[in-house]
Amino acid sequence: MPAWERGISQIAECVPGDPKDVKATADWAEGQKIDFTVVGPEAPLAAGIVDEFLSRGMAIFGPQSGAARIETSKAFMRDLVAKYGVPAPAYRTFTDPQSAKDYVTHEARPLVVKADGLAAGKGSSFAAPPRGGLRHPFGYGGAGLRERGRFRDH
């Protein structure tokens, strides 16, 4: 049993199965006559579990998949922040691993590089001059990487 289940299992029933299989999860909850569901992990949110439960008239707490993109996609979140002028560190997006490596290698300041998409908390790499270098370029998440640095204009 994972560590996080040991704590919650003291007050709730942990159900085996794939939480990303939202239809099966909703079927199970419906069959058990669950009154209210609280979703914690990002993967079922991204898969649309809240959307599925709501479409069946079931009570659930969590963002629908469209709103969950703020948490599950670094690229979407950073583009949204930039679009509405929310102060945030500068960033770059890469879809080509070599372009990302070249940028990090030639940048003169420390960088945080993040994979886009779900990365289970393992989507960040740190690159500091003079060596640069990425530990996991494109190793987690989706196709895009984000670069974060000090505050500056785009």
C-alpha positions in Angstrom: 0.0 0.0 0.0 1.5 3.4 -1.0 2.3 5.8 1.9 -0.5 8.2 1.0 -3.1 5.4 1.1 -2.0 4.4 4.7 -3.2 7.7 6.0 -6.4 8.1 4.1 -7.3 4.4 4.7 -7.9 5.2 8.3 -11.0 7.3 7.4 -11.9 6.1 3.9 -12.0 3.0 1.8 -9.2 2.8 -0.9 -10.6 1.2 -4.0 -8.3 -0.8 -6.3 -8.5 0.1 -10.0 -7.2 2.7 -12.5 -8.3 6.2 -11.3 -7.8 7.4 -14.9 -10.6 5.0 -16.1 -13.2 7.6 -15.3 -16.2 5.6 -16.6 -15.3 2.6 -14.5 -14.7 4.7 -11.5 -18.0 6.5 -12.0 -19.8 3.1 -12.5 -18.3 1.9 -9.2 -19.2 5.0 -7.3 -22.7 4.9 -8.7 -23.1 1.2 -7.8 -21.9 1.9 -4.3 -24.3 4.9 -4.0 -21.4 7.2 -3.0 -22.8 10.5 -1.8 -19.8 12.8 -2.4 -16.4 12.3 -4.0 -13.3 14.4 -3.5 -10.6 14.0 -6.2 -7.0 14.5 -5.1 -4.6 13.2 -7.8 -4.1 15.2 -11.1 -4.3 12.3 -13.5 -8.1 11.6 -13.0 -8.8 15.3 -13.1 -7.0 15.5 -16.4 -8.8 12.4 -17.7 -12.2 14.1 -16.9 -13.4 12.4 -13.8 -15.3 15.4 -12.6 -16.9 15.9 -16.1 -18.1 12.2 -16.0 -19.5 12.4 -12.5 -21.3 15.6 -13.2 -22.8 14.3 -16.5 -24.4 11.5 -14.3 -25.7 14.0 -11.7 -23.2 12.7 -9.1 -21.7 15.0 -6.4 -18.0 15.5 -6.8 -15.4 18.1 -5.7 -12.7 19.1 -8.1 -12.2 21.1 -11.3 -13.6 19.9 -14.6 -10.9 18.8 -17.1 -10.8 22.2 -18.9 -10.0 24.0 -15.6 -7.7 21.2 -14.5 -5.4 22.1 -17.4 -4.1 25.0 -15.3 -2.5 22.4 -13.0 -1.9 19.6 -15.5 -0.3 21.5 -18.3 2.6 23.9 -17.6 2.5 25.2 -21.2 -1.2 26.0 -20.9 -0.8 27.7 -17.5 2.2 29.8 -18.6 0.4 30.9 -21.8 -2.7 31.8 -19.7 -0.5 33.8 -17.3 1.2 35.6 -20.1 -2.1 36.3 -22.0 -3.6 38.1 -18.9 -0.4 39.9 -17.8 0.0 38.1 -14.5 3.5 38.8 -13.2 5.6 35.7 -13.6 9.1 34.6 -14.5 10.0 34.6 -18.2 9.7 31.3 -20.0 10.4 29.6 -23.3 8.7 26.7 -24.9 10.5 23.9 -26.8 9.2 21.0 -28.7 12.5 19.9 -30.0 15.0 18.4 -27.5 18.1 19.8 -29.3 16.7 23.3 -29.3 16.1 23.0 -25.5 19.6 21.7 -24.9 21.2 24.4 -27.0 19.2 27.1 -25.1 20.1 25.8 -21.7 23.8 25.3 -22.6 24.2 28.9 -23.8 22.2 30.6 -21.1 24.3 32.4 -18.6 22.0 32.1 -15.6 20.5 29.2 -13.6 17.3 27.8 -15.1 14.4 25.5 -14.0 13.2 23.4 -16.9 9.8 21.8 -16.6 8.2 19.1 -18.8 4.7 19.9 -19.9 1.9 17.5 -18.9 1.6 15.1 -16.0 5.0 14.3 -14.5 4.1 13.0 -11.0 6.2 15.6 -9.4 9.3 14.6 -11.4 9.0 17.1 -14.3 11.6 19.6 -13.2 15.3 19.7 -14.0 17.8 22.3 -12.9 20.5 23.6 -15.2 23.1 26.0 -13.8 26.0 27.7 -15.7 28.7 27.0 -16.7 27.8 23.4 -17.4 24.1 23.8 -18.2 22.8 20.4 -19.0 19.5 18.8 -18.5 18.9 15.7 -16.3 15.6 14.7 -18.0 15.0 16.7 -21.1 11.6 15.5 -22.5 11.8 12.6 -20.1 8.5 13.3 -18.4 5.2 14.8 -19.4 4.3 16.0 -22.8 6.2 17.4 -25.8 6.9 20.9 -24.4 9.4 22.2 -22.0 9.2 25.4 -20.0 12.1 27.6 -18.9 11.7 29.8 -15.9 14.1 32.6 -14.8 14.0 36.0 -13.2 11.3 38.5 -13.8 11.7 40.2 -17.1 9.6 41.3 -20.1 8.8 38.8 -22.8 
